[in-house]
Amino acid sequence: MNDKLDSKSVNKKLGNGKLDNGKMSYLSKICFDCLKGYFALCVLFHHLYQFTGIFVNTKIEMVFKYLGYYSVAMFIFISGFGLYESLSLKGDEYLKKFPFKRILSFYFIYCILAAIYFVYDLCLGIVHSFKELLYTLTYGGTVISFGWYLQLNLLMYIVFYLIFKFVKISKLRSLFIALLAIGFYVFNYLSGTPEYLYTPVIFFVFGILFARNKEFIDKALSKFHVLIFIVSFLIFAAGLISIRRYLYLIPNVAVPMVYTVSGLFFIISIITIARFSMNHAKGIIVNPVSKFYGIISLEIYAFQGIVLRTLAMFNINKYIFILLAIICCTLIAIPFNRLFNLLQKKIFRK
């Protein structure tokens, strides 16, 4: 496939290794994994804000209120980028194994999480209907707290595979994914679905397009990185302020567009920061803490619902609540990360 040939020389410089000057690339797997560690904590802090009310009616409340959405935007961008990078490097062999090693393995872990939440709810006297369980196993709702992101990610995995499997013309693949994403976007808007549940699909497409054109984008960043950061951050900030303060002035049809545009420019802002940091202060992004939380980022996201809901049953000081939540999420995530990796290795990676 042409994509594979086009990316080999580029990837030596940018993709998963080091730059020619010996510095680690801001588009390397280790950089993105560390970013995932940071944003896993950001999602947790967003939900801690929701559960404890910390920073409510303060000047920084806006940051914590929307931190979850923009963190997920980055997760989904990284997912799209990573899938395309892997396909470009490994080609048809990667695509051949994709349904088993990526889709089924992810769905397997998702089902384990759904079963855990089902039992947890049952212990609390919450009995889910057959319809809720059907949605959980398919799409449209889930018993997993904050599990909408997991369902959306699985859906994007499936679409990615189908497009790259059956659309043989390389240049049409991104177009088909974009059209499907837009169709999904419009359908959900017309259905009245909350914006945060469907607008992130655009970030997945953006990740793929970024990976396809990373050499060109890197050249642009190398020449205009300061200007690109300033412009992208200002547009992101303007979108965030519009959502927070002036949402009632925005026509309904434009609301999801504001979310999407601000999310796209948030991603660009983070990429420019990552590029600068990896070139001049790598330790800001790549460090033991970010590496550690990057490894367990999925489990941190998946189990925080149980931790936060359990702690909410007790009358705890909000600062102690936050400390206990961080500790408990971390302690639970570690063994489950090892368990999930072991199960996937034994079942899906033979």
C-alpha positions as CSV (number, residue, x, y, z in Angstrom):
1,M,0.0,0.0,0.0
2,N,1.3,3.5,-0.9
3,D,0.7,4.8,2.6
4,K,3.3,2.4,4.0
5,L,5.9,3.4,1.5
6,D,5.3,7.1,2.0
7,S,5.6,6.9,5.8
8,K,8.7,4.9,6.2
9,S,11.3,7.6,5.7
10,V,9.1,10.1,7.6
11,N,8.6,7.8,10.6
12,K,12.4,7.4,11.1
13,K,12.5,11.1,11.8
14,L,9.2,11.6,13.5
15,G,7.0,8.6,14.2
16,N,8.2,6.3,17.0
17,G,11.9,7.2,17.5
18,K,14.2,10.1,17.8
19,L,15.0,13.1,15.6
20,D,18.2,13.4,13.6
21,N,19.7,15.5,16.4
22,G,19.1,12.7,19.0
23,K,16.1,14.3,20.7
24,M,12.9,12.4,21.1
25,S,10.1,13.3,18.7
26,Y,7.0,15.0,19.9
27,L,5.0,12.6,17.7
28,S,6.7,9.5,19.2
29,K,4.7,6.8,21.1
30,I,6.4,7.6,24.3
31,C,5.4,11.3,24.1
32,F,1.8,10.5,23.4
33,D,1.7,7.8,26.1
34,C,2.9,10.4,28.6
35,L,0.4,12.9,27.4
36,K,-2.3,10.2,27.9
37,G,-1.1,9.9,31.5
38,Y,-1.6,13.6,32.1
39,F,-5.0,13.7,30.5
40,A,-6.1,10.6,32.4
41,L,-5.5,12.7,35.5
42,C,-7.3,15.7,33.9
43,V,-10.4,13.6,33.4
44,L,-10.3,12.5,37.0
45,F,-9.9,16.1,38.2
46,H,-12.9,17.0,36.0
47,H,-15.1,14.4,37.7
48,L,-13.7,15.3,41.1
49,Y,-15.0,18.9,40.4
50,Q,-18.4,17.4,39.6
51,F,-18.5,15.3,42.7
52,T,-17.1,17.7,45.3
53,G,-18.0,21.1,43.9
54,I,-14.4,22.3,44.4
55,F,-13.6,25.6,42.6
56,V,-17.3,26.2,42.0
57,N,-17.9,30.0,41.7
58,T,-14.2,30.7,41.3
59,K,-12.3,32.1,38.4
60,I,-10.9,28.7,37.5
61,E,-14.2,26.9,37.6
62,M,-14.5,27.0,33.8
63,V,-11.2,25.1,33.4
64,F,-12.4,22.2,35.5
65,K,-15.9,22.2,34.1
66,Y,-14.8,21.5,30.6
67,L,-11.5,19.7,31.3
68,G,-13.0,16.3,30.7
69,Y,-14.2,17.2,27.2
70,Y,-10.9,18.5,26.0
71,S,-9.0,15.7,27.6
72,V,-11.1,13.2,25.7
73,A,-10.5,15.2,22.6
74,M,-6.8,14.6,23.0
75,F,-7.3,10.9,23.7
76,I,-9.3,10.4,20.6
77,F,-6.9,12.4,18.4
78,I,-4.1,10.2,19.7
79,S,-6.2,7.1,18.9
80,G,-6.7,8.1,15.3
81,F,-3.1,9.1,14.9
82,G,-1.8,5.9,16.4
83,L,-4.0,3.6,14.3
84,Y,-2.9,5.2,11.1
85,E,0.7,5.2,12.1
86,S,0.6,1.5,13.0
87,L,-1.2,0.7,9.7
88,S,1.4,2.7,7.7
89,L,4.3,0.8,9.3
90,K,2.8,-2.7,9.3
91,G,0.6,-2.6,6.3
92,D,-1.8,-5.3,5.3
93,E,-0.6,-7.7,8.1
94,Y,-1.7,-5.2,10.7
95,L,-5.1,-4.8,9.0
96,K,-5.5,-8.5,8.8
97,K,-5.1,-9.0,12.5
98,F,-6.9,-5.8,13.5
99,P,-10.4,-7.3,14.1
100,F,-8.9,-9.8,16.6
101,K,-6.1,-7.9,18.2
102,R,-7.6,-4.5,18.4
103,I,-11.4,-4.7,18.1
104,L,-12.2,-7.9,19.9
105,S,-9.4,-7.4,22.5
106,F,-10.8,-4.0,23.3
107,Y,-14.4,-5.2,23.4
108,F,-13.3,-8.1,25.6
109,I,-11.9,-5.7,28.2
110,Y,-15.0,-3.5,27.8
111,C,-17.3,-6.4,28.6
112,I,-15.3,-7.2,31.7
113,L,-15.7,-3.6,32.8
114,A,-19.4,-3.7,32.1
115,A,-19.8,-6.9,34.1
116,I,-18.0,-5.3,37.1
117,Y,-20.2,-2.3,37.0
118,F,-23.3,-4.5,36.6
119,V,-22.4,-6.4,39.8
120,Y,-21.5,-3.1,41.6
121,D,-24.9,-1.6,40.8
122,L,-26.6,-4.9,41.7
123,C,-24.9,-4.7,45.2
124,L,-26.4,-1.2,45.5
125,G,-29.8,-2.4,44.6
126,I,-29.7,-1.0,41.1
127,V,-31.2,-3.4,38.5
128,H,-30.6,-2.6,34.9
129,S,-33.2,-3.4,32.3
130,F,-32.7,-5.6,29.3
131,K,-32.7,-2.5,27.1
132,E,-29.9,-0.9,29.1
133,L,-27.8,-4.1,28.9
134,L,-28.4,-4.3,25.1
135,Y,-27.2,-0.7,24.7
136,T,-24.2,-1.5,26.9
137,L,-23.2,-4.4,24.7
138,T,-23.8,-2.4,21.5
139,Y,-24.0,1.4,21.4
140,G,-26.2,4.2,22.8
141,G,-25.7,3.9,26.5
142,T,-23.7,1.9,29.0
143,V,-23.8,0.8,32.7
144,I,-20.1,1.8,32.9
145,S,-19.9,5.2,34.5
146,F,-18.5,7.7,32.0
147,G,-18.3,4.7,29.6
148,W,-19.6,6.7,26.6
149,Y,-16.0,7.3,25.6
150,L,-15.2,3.6,25.5
151,Q,-18.2,2.9,23.3
152,L,-17.3,5.8,20.9
153,N,-13.7,4.5,20.7
154,L,-14.8,1.0,19.9
155,L,-17.1,2.4,17.2
156,M,-14.2,4.3,15.6
157,Y,-12.1,1.2,15.7
158,I,-14.7,-0.7,13.7
159,V,-15.2,2.1,11.2
160,F,-11.4,2.5,10.7
161,Y,-11.1,-1.2,10.0
162,L,-14.0,-1.3,7.5
163,I,-12.8,1.7,5.6
164,F,-9.2,0.6,5.3
165,K,-10.2,-3.0,4.6
166,F,-12.7,-2.4,1.8
167,V,-11.8,1.0,0.3
168,K,-8.8,0.1,-1.8
169,I,-8.0,3.6,-3.2
170,S,-5.7,5.2,-0.6
171,K,-6.7,8.8,-1.2
172,L,-10.4,7.9,-0.8
173,R,-10.0,6.4,2.7
174,S,-9.7,9.6,4.7
175,L,-12.5,11.0,2.6
176,F,-14.8,8.1,3.5
177,I,-14.0,8.3,7.1
178,A,-14.6,12.1,7.1
179,L,-18.0,11.6,5.4
180,L,-19.0,8.9,7.9
181,A,-17.9,11.1,10.8
182,I,-19.9,14.0,9.4
183,G,-23.0,11.8,8.9
184,F,-22.7,10.5,12.4
185,Y,-22.3,14.1,13.6
186,V,-25.4,15.3,11.8
187,F,-27.5,12.3,12.8
188,N,-26.7,12.8,16.5
189,Y,-27.3,16.5,16.3
190,L,-30.8,15.9,14.7
191,S,-31.4,13.3,17.4
192,G,-30.8,15.8,20.2
193,T,-27.7,13.9,21.5
194,P,-25.5,16.0,23.9
195,E,-22.6,17.6,22.0
196,Y,-19.9,15.9,24.1
197,L,-21.1,12.4,23.0
198,Y,-20.6,12.8,19.3
199,T,-18.5,15.8,18.4
200,P,-15.2,14.0,19.4
201,V,-15.5,11.8,16.2
202,I,-14.0,14.8,14.3
203,F,-10.9,14.6,16.5
204,F,-10.4,11.0,15.4
205,V,-10.5,12.0,11.7
206,F,-8.1,14.8,12.5
207,G,-5.7,12.3,14.1
208,I,-5.7,10.3,10.9
209,L,-5.2,13.4,8.7
210,F,-2.4,14.6,10.9
211,A,-0.6,11.2,10.6
212,R,-1.1,11.3,6.8
213,N,0.4,14.7,6.5
214,K,2.8,14.8,9.5
215,E,5.9,15.7,7.5
216,F,4.2,18.8,6.0
217,I,2.7,19.8,9.4
218,D,6.1,19.4,11.1
219,K,7.7,21.7,8.6
220,A,5.0,24.3,9.2
221,L,5.4,24.0,13.0
222,S,9.2,24.3,12.7
223,K,8.8,27.7,10.9
224,F,5.7,29.1,12.6
225,H,5.4,27.3,15.9
226,V,5.0,30.5,18.0
227,L,2.4,32.0,15.6
228,I,0.5,28.7,15.4
229,F,0.5,28.3,19.1
230,I,-0.8,31.8,19.7
231,V,-3.5,31.6,17.1
232,S,-4.7,28.1,18.0
233,F,-4.7,28.9,21.8
234,L,-6.7,32.2,21.2
235,I,-9.3,30.3,19.0
236,F,-9.5,27.6,21.6
237,A,-9.9,30.1,24.4
238,A,-12.5,32.1,22.5
239,G,-14.5,28.9,21.9
240,L,-14.3,27.9,25.6
241,I,-15.4,31.3,26.7
242,S,-18.3,31.3,24.2
243,I,-19.4,27.9,25.6
244,R,-19.2,29.1,29.2
245,R,-20.5,32.6,29.0
246,Y,-22.4,33.2,25.7
247,L,-23.9,29.8,24.9
248,Y,-27.4,31.3,25.0
249,L,-26.4,33.7,22.1
250,I,-25.1,30.9,19.9
251,P,-27.7,29.4,17.4
252,N,-28.4,25.8,18.3
253,V,-27.0,24.5,15.0
254,A,-23.7,26.2,15.7
255,V,-23.2,24.9,19.3
256,P,-21.6,21.6,18.3
257,M,-19.5,23.4,15.8
258,V,-18.1,25.7,18.5
259,Y,-17.3,22.6,20.6
260,T,-15.6,21.0,17.7
261,V,-13.6,24.0,16.5
262,S,-12.4,24.8,20.0
263,G,-11.4,21.1,20.5
264,L,-9.4,21.0,17.3
265,F,-7.5,24.1,18.2
266,F,-7.0,22.8,21.8
267,I,-5.3,19.8,20.2
268,I,-3.1,21.9,18.0
269,S,-2.1,24.0,21.1
270,I,-1.1,20.9,23.0
271,I,0.9,19.6,20.0
272,T,2.8,22.8,19.7
273,I,3.5,22.7,23.4
274,A,4.6,19.1,23.1
275,R,6.9,19.9,20.2
276,F,8.6,22.8,22.2
277,S,8.9,20.7,25.3
278,M,10.4,17.6,23.6
279,N,12.9,19.8,21.9
280,H,13.9,22.0,24.9
281,A,12.6,20.5,28.1
282,K,11.7,16.8,27.5
283,G,11.3,16.1,31.3
284,I,8.1,18.3,31.4
285,I,6.3,15.7,29.4
286,V,8.3,12.5,29.6
287,N,8.9,11.8,33.3
288,P,8.3,8.9,35.7
289,V,4.8,10.2,36.8
290,S,3.5,10.8,33.3
291,K,4.9,7.4,32.1
292,F,3.3,5.6,35.1
293,Y,-0.1,7.2,34.6
294,G,0.2,6.7,30.8
295,I,0.5,3.0,31.3
296,I,-2.7,2.8,33.5
297,S,-4.6,5.6,31.8
298,L,-7.4,3.3,30.6
299,E,-7.9,1.7,34.0
300,I,-7.8,5.2,35.7
301,Y,-10.6,6.2,33.4
302,A,-12.6,3.0,33.7
303,F,-12.7,2.6,37.4
304,Q,-13.0,6.2,38.6
305,G,-16.8,5.9,38.4
306,I,-16.8,3.1,41.0
307,V,-14.4,5.0,43.3
308,L,-16.1,8.3,43.1
309,R,-19.6,6.9,43.6
310,T,-18.4,4.8,46.6
311,L,-16.7,7.8,48.2
312,A,-19.8,9.9,47.6
313,M,-21.8,7.6,49.9
314,F,-19.8,9.0,52.9
315,N,-19.8,12.4,54.4
316,I,-16.1,13.2,53.7
317,N,-14.3,16.5,53.6
318,K,-13.9,17.4,49.9
319,Y,-10.1,17.7,50.1
320,I,-9.9,14.3,51.8
321,F,-12.3,13.0,49.1
322,I,-10.0,14.2,46.4
323,L,-6.9,12.7,48.0
324,L,-8.6,9.3,48.6
325,A,-10.0,9.3,45.1
326,I,-6.6,9.8,43.5
327,I,-5.0,7.1,45.8
328,C,-7.9,4.6,45.3
329,C,-8.1,5.0,41.5
330,T,-4.3,4.5,41.3
331,L,-4.3,1.4,43.5
332,I,-7.2,-0.2,41.7
333,A,-5.8,0.7,38.2
334,I,-2.4,-1.0,38.8
335,P,-3.6,-4.7,39.3
336,F,-6.3,-4.4,36.7
337,N,-3.9,-3.1,34.2
338,R,-1.7,-6.1,34.8
339,L,-4.7,-8.4,34.7
340,F,-6.0,-7.0,31.4
341,N,-2.5,-7.1,29.8
342,L,-2.1,-10.7,30.9
343,L,-5.6,-11.7,29.5
344,Q,-4.9,-9.9,26.2
345,K,-1.5,-11.5,25.9
346,K,-2.8,-15.0,26.6
347,I,-5.9,-14.7,24.4
348,F,-5.3,-12.1,21.7
349,R,-1.6,-11.8,21.2
350,K,-0.4,-15.4,20.6
